Protein backbone atom coordinates (compact mmCIF):
# COMPACT_ATOMS: atom_id res chain seq x y z
CA UNK A 1 0.00 0.00 0.00
CA UNK A 2 1.20 3.50 -0.85
CA UNK A 3 0.52 6.52 1.39
CA UNK A 4 -0.21 9.73 -0.54
CA UNK A 5 0.46 12.89 1.45
CA UNK A 6 -1.20 16.06 0.18
CA UNK A 7 0.84 19.22 0.61
CA UNK A 8 -1.28 22.36 0.44
CA UNK A 9 -1.02 25.99 1.44
CA UNK A 10 -1.11 29.54 0.15
CA UNK A 11 1.67 31.29 -1.70
CA UNK A 12 4.68 31.87 0.54
CA UNK A 13 3.74 29.21 3.08
CA UNK A 14 6.82 27.04 2.45
CA UNK A 15 5.33 24.23 0.37
CA UNK A 16 8.33 24.15 -1.95
CA UNK A 17 10.70 24.01 1.01
CA UNK A 18 8.80 21.13 2.58
CA UNK A 19 8.57 19.32 -0.77
CA UNK A 20 12.35 19.68 -1.19
CA UNK A 21 12.87 18.17 2.28
CA UNK A 22 10.85 15.12 1.27
CA UNK A 23 12.75 14.83 -2.00
CA UNK A 24 16.06 14.99 -0.10
CA UNK A 25 14.88 11.95 1.85
CA UNK A 26 14.08 10.10 -1.38
CA UNK A 27 10.31 10.59 -1.26
CA UNK A 28 8.85 11.30 -4.71
CA UNK A 29 6.97 14.58 -5.07
CA UNK A 30 4.25 15.16 -7.65
CA UNK A 31 4.11 18.94 -8.08
CA UNK A 32 1.02 20.31 -9.83
CA UNK A 33 2.78 23.58 -10.74
CA UNK A 34 5.63 21.69 -12.40
CA UNK A 35 3.12 19.59 -14.30
CA UNK A 36 1.47 22.76 -15.63
CA UNK A 37 4.88 24.09 -16.74
CA UNK A 38 5.53 20.79 -18.56
CA UNK A 39 2.08 20.85 -20.16
CA UNK A 40 2.68 24.40 -21.39
CA UNK A 41 5.57 23.04 -23.46
CA UNK A 42 3.54 20.29 -25.15
CA UNK A 43 2.55 21.01 -28.73
CA UNK A 44 -1.07 19.86 -28.30
CA UNK A 45 -1.54 22.08 -25.25
CA UNK A 46 0.17 25.05 -26.91
CA UNK A 47 -2.18 24.69 -29.88
CA UNK A 48 -5.29 24.48 -27.67
CA UNK A 49 -4.28 27.47 -25.54
CA UNK A 50 -3.44 29.51 -28.63
CA UNK A 51 -6.85 28.64 -30.14
CA UNK A 52 -8.62 29.81 -26.99
CA UNK A 53 -6.39 32.83 -26.33
CA UNK A 54 -4.74 34.01 -29.57
CA UNK A 55 -1.34 35.64 -29.18
CA UNK A 56 -0.50 34.00 -25.85
CA UNK A 57 1.90 31.35 -27.13
CA UNK A 58 5.40 31.35 -28.52
CA UNK A 59 6.67 28.68 -30.90
CA UNK A 60 7.78 26.30 -28.13
CA UNK A 61 5.58 27.16 -25.16
CA UNK A 62 2.65 28.97 -23.68
CA UNK A 63 3.91 32.38 -22.67
CA UNK A 64 2.70 32.64 -19.09
CA UNK A 65 3.03 36.44 -18.97
CA UNK A 66 1.00 36.94 -22.14
CA UNK A 67 -1.56 34.41 -20.93
CA UNK A 68 -1.83 36.17 -17.58
CA UNK A 69 -2.47 39.51 -19.28
CA UNK A 70 -5.09 37.86 -21.49
CA UNK A 71 -6.90 36.47 -18.43
CA UNK A 72 -6.70 39.53 -16.18
CA UNK A 73 -10.13 40.41 -14.84
CA UNK A 74 -11.92 37.99 -17.16
CA UNK A 75 -13.49 35.26 -15.07
CA UNK A 76 -14.95 33.40 -18.06
CA UNK A 77 -11.51 33.19 -19.68
CA UNK A 78 -9.96 31.85 -16.46
CA UNK A 79 -12.70 29.22 -16.29
CA UNK A 80 -12.07 28.22 -19.92
CA UNK A 81 -8.37 27.76 -19.18
CA UNK A 82 -9.17 25.73 -16.06
CA UNK A 83 -11.50 23.49 -18.07
CA UNK A 84 -8.62 22.76 -20.42
CA UNK A 85 -5.74 22.42 -17.96
CA UNK A 86 -7.22 20.83 -14.83
CA UNK A 87 -8.17 17.51 -16.47
CA UNK A 88 -4.71 17.29 -18.04
CA UNK A 89 -3.03 17.90 -14.67
CA UNK A 90 -5.30 15.34 -12.99
CA UNK A 91 -4.47 12.73 -15.65
CA UNK A 92 -0.74 13.35 -15.36
CA UNK A 93 -0.90 13.24 -11.56
CA UNK A 94 -2.77 9.92 -11.68
CA UNK A 95 -0.23 8.48 -14.13
CA UNK A 96 2.68 9.48 -11.90
CA UNK A 97 1.02 8.08 -8.80
CA UNK A 98 0.34 4.82 -10.62
CA UNK A 99 3.97 4.65 -11.71
CA UNK A 100 5.22 5.22 -8.18
CA UNK A 101 2.84 2.60 -6.84
CA UNK A 102 4.04 0.05 -9.39
CA UNK A 103 7.62 0.87 -8.35
CA UNK A 104 6.70 -0.02 -4.78
CA UNK A 105 7.03 3.46 -3.30
CA UNK A 106 5.58 3.56 0.18
CA UNK A 107 5.06 7.35 0.39
CA UNK A 108 4.46 10.00 -2.28
CA UNK A 109 3.89 13.70 -1.68
CA UNK A 110 1.43 15.58 -3.89
CA UNK A 111 2.07 19.33 -3.90
CA UNK A 112 -1.11 21.08 -5.06
C-alpha positions as CSV (number, residue, x, y, z in Angstrom):
1,X,0.0,0.0,0.0
2,X,1.2,3.5,-0.8
3,X,0.5,6.5,1.4
4,X,-0.2,9.7,-0.5
5,X,0.5,12.9,1.5
6,X,-1.2,16.1,0.2
7,X,0.8,19.2,0.6
8,X,-1.3,22.4,0.4
9,X,-1.0,26.0,1.4
10,X,-1.1,29.5,0.1
11,X,1.7,31.3,-1.7
12,X,4.7,31.9,0.5
13,X,3.7,29.2,3.1
14,X,6.8,27.0,2.5
15,X,5.3,24.2,0.4
16,X,8.3,24.1,-1.9
17,X,10.7,24.0,1.0
18,X,8.8,21.1,2.6
19,X,8.6,19.3,-0.8
20,X,12.3,19.7,-1.2
21,X,12.9,18.2,2.3
22,X,10.8,15.1,1.3
23,X,12.8,14.8,-2.0
24,X,16.1,15.0,-0.1
25,X,14.9,11.9,1.8
26,X,14.1,10.1,-1.4
27,X,10.3,10.6,-1.3
28,X,8.9,11.3,-4.7
29,X,7.0,14.6,-5.1
30,X,4.2,15.2,-7.7
31,X,4.1,18.9,-8.1
32,X,1.0,20.3,-9.8
33,X,2.8,23.6,-10.7
34,X,5.6,21.7,-12.4
35,X,3.1,19.6,-14.3
36,X,1.5,22.8,-15.6
37,X,4.9,24.1,-16.7
38,X,5.5,20.8,-18.6
39,X,2.1,20.9,-20.2
40,X,2.7,24.4,-21.4
41,X,5.6,23.0,-23.5
42,X,3.5,20.3,-25.1
43,X,2.5,21.0,-28.7
44,X,-1.1,19.9,-28.3
45,X,-1.5,22.1,-25.2
46,X,0.2,25.0,-26.9
47,X,-2.2,24.7,-29.9
48,X,-5.3,24.5,-27.7
49,X,-4.3,27.5,-25.5
50,X,-3.4,29.5,-28.6
51,X,-6.8,28.6,-30.1
52,X,-8.6,29.8,-27.0
53,X,-6.4,32.8,-26.3
54,X,-4.7,34.0,-29.6
55,X,-1.3,35.6,-29.2
56,X,-0.5,34.0,-25.8
57,X,1.9,31.4,-27.1
58,X,5.4,31.4,-28.5
59,X,6.7,28.7,-30.9
60,X,7.8,26.3,-28.1
61,X,5.6,27.2,-25.2
62,X,2.6,29.0,-23.7
63,X,3.9,32.4,-22.7
64,X,2.7,32.6,-19.1
65,X,3.0,36.4,-19.0
66,X,1.0,36.9,-22.1
67,X,-1.6,34.4,-20.9
68,X,-1.8,36.2,-17.6
69,X,-2.5,39.5,-19.3
70,X,-5.1,37.9,-21.5
71,X,-6.9,36.5,-18.4
72,X,-6.7,39.5,-16.2
73,X,-10.1,40.4,-14.8
74,X,-11.9,38.0,-17.2
75,X,-13.5,35.3,-15.1
76,X,-15.0,33.4,-18.1
77,X,-11.5,33.2,-19.7
78,X,-10.0,31.8,-16.5
79,X,-12.7,29.2,-16.3
80,X,-12.1,28.2,-19.9
81,X,-8.4,27.8,-19.2
82,X,-9.2,25.7,-16.1
83,X,-11.5,23.5,-18.1
84,X,-8.6,22.8,-20.4
85,X,-5.7,22.4,-18.0
86,X,-7.2,20.8,-14.8
87,X,-8.2,17.5,-16.5
88,X,-4.7,17.3,-18.0
89,X,-3.0,17.9,-14.7
90,X,-5.3,15.3,-13.0
91,X,-4.5,12.7,-15.6
92,X,-0.7,13.3,-15.4
93,X,-0.9,13.2,-11.6
94,X,-2.8,9.9,-11.7
95,X,-0.2,8.5,-14.1
96,X,2.7,9.5,-11.9
97,X,1.0,8.1,-8.8
98,X,0.3,4.8,-10.6
99,X,4.0,4.6,-11.7
100,X,5.2,5.2,-8.2
101,X,2.8,2.6,-6.8
102,X,4.0,0.0,-9.4
103,X,7.6,0.9,-8.3
104,X,6.7,0.0,-4.8
105,X,7.0,3.5,-3.3
106,X,5.6,3.6,0.2
107,X,5.1,7.3,0.4
108,X,4.5,10.0,-2.3
109,X,3.9,13.7,-1.7
110,X,1.4,15.6,-3.9
111,X,2.1,19.3,-3.9
112,X,-1.1,21.1,-5.1
